[in-house]
Amino acid sequence: MELLCLCATAASAGVASHHLYFKHGEHHLKAPIILCSFLVITALPHVISSVGREITGLSTSHILLFQVSFFGSLILSIVLYRFFFHRTKSFPGPKLAAISKLYHLLKVTDSRQHLFLDGLHRKYGDFVRTGPNEITIFHPDAIMPIHGSTSRCTKTDWYDNLAPVNAVVLARSRDDHDWRRRIWDYAFSIKALKEHEDTLLEHAQLVQKTIYERLDEPINVTKWFEYYGFDVMGVVQYNQSFGMLESGQNHWVLDVFKAGTIILGYMTSAPWMIHIVDSLSFYGGVNSYLAWAKESINERIHSNPEKQDTIGWLIDDASKNSGVKKDWNWLMGDFLTMVTGGTEPVISAIVFLFYHLVADPAHAALVRKEIEALTSYSDSTQLNCLEHLNACIYETFRLHPSIPSGGLRMTPPEGLQINDTFIPGCTTVLVPQYTLARREDCFEHAAEFIPERWTTKLEMVKNRTAFMPWGMGPYACVGKNLGLMEIRTLAVVLLDNFNITFAPGEDGTLLHKKTLDCFSTIPGPLRLQFSCRKPVANVI
Ligand code: HEM
């Protein structure tokens, strides 16, 4: 009888902890403490009992029974609630996804979440419950209510992934975001970007030089375009090159960064895991990466470079206002945003652009014709006007969005109406760009690369809202113009100077197969072969 009472008390405590605590609010930041508490509850009674049974008065089997009652009832309460009573229960989706995000996590161990979500769309339709409190919406009509400038949706707990470090892209408070964004906007004004034209050309010419040294040999261009993206980012954002285009070797930061991105991207579907992994320091690279970021900012604070860089704008603002010390977490976060946001989208776009231009040489020929009219490779005003090149870049971003599964948002407390469907308040929502790009009711011949849909065949874009590679509204990308300048500069230099074909045995299969969705797209390898179009290196 006493034993029964003990089990009933433990079971009640389990149910109560769910209904009084776990069911309410956010707990991701406390995930490491919660895990530790559970470990203590599990281990401590056994330790005490092994020291002296008389202290607890319970045998090991009694303690086990007590624990099974507590954890069993907690889990059962969560499962029943999520399955039968949760506000999102009426949405279709995999049964296990309704119970725990761990299901999602296990389904994307290959970091190809965009394909997993695309499969769910085909099976369950436009609104799919992809987590206990998450609805993935595969319909363009969801974009304005979720991402539009008047939307009341906010960023979800995923954006706390570097907490207490914060950044413009991570800020969950609109006021914080808008304050930070105003400083970033100065750094990315048309006038400020013009200052970087020479840097971009110099780096594009380093790629050109690398290719001259490897004419008629298969080259994994993903590697070199990655070096271009990182070296440019280093100089433009904080006046330091990684020197990878010159050395031909990976800088250690690139290796650490890529490994970290894959881990972080994998855990996008269960943000609480990020904090557990972080606290356990499973991945030691994080510490050296953060130490490098800290050192780079400190070095930059004490230097006085000729050319203003992005971090310089943020340091100047901190010095003039609240002080570098007070803004430190923001400087760190924004610096890390430059490394991530300033490289990945540009690199993946360049790789896929070249894939399409080589697969369909007619488009490369049209771009080359446009290039003939240029008087300079680096004048961004002229490059902006290359109509067919721009159309090819847009079409590349449509088919291979840099954030294929979409940024995560939370609906406002009053909920959100999308056509006939009501999404309850405080629900995580996402609109995967990868799937929208493949909807025939948004784009005619949606799966095909047809740049003309952005120029002479505008009728092939049936729903323009479905195309938002840079996001939209207040959180839209601040680096769009810089990214486009980087892509255009490298494209004109390489297309004007080289004939480009697939290397023997290459057809893009590996590129598609090995491309990962780690929140942002990480492209697989692409092997191309170059031969000279012009007798001497052409530089204009
Ligand atoms: C041209 C290729 C690029 C694409 C397709 C792209 C895409 C995006 C997208 C989709 C977002 C929204 C993210 C979200 O909602 O979570 C974003 C935000 C952002 N991007 Fe980019 N990006 C590009 C280039 C760049 C570059 C070169 C930088 C330079 C550092 C940059 C910096 C940022 C920043 C700081 C934000 C946050 C803006 C805010 O919240 O106000 N991006 N980008």
Boltz pocket constraint, residues with backbone or C-beta under 6 A from the ligand:
constraints:
  - pocket:
      binder: B
      contacts: [[A, 168], [A, 169], [A, 170], [A, 177], [A, 181], [A, 184], [A, 337], [A, 338], [A, 341], [A, 342], [A, 343], [A, 345], [A, 346], [A, 349], [A, 397], [A, 402], [A, 403], [A, 407], [A, 408], [A, 468], [A, 469], [A, 470], [A, 471], [A, 474], [A, 475], [A, 476], [A, 477], [A, 478], [A, 479], [A, 480], [A, 482], [A, 483], [A, 484]]
      max_distance: 6.0
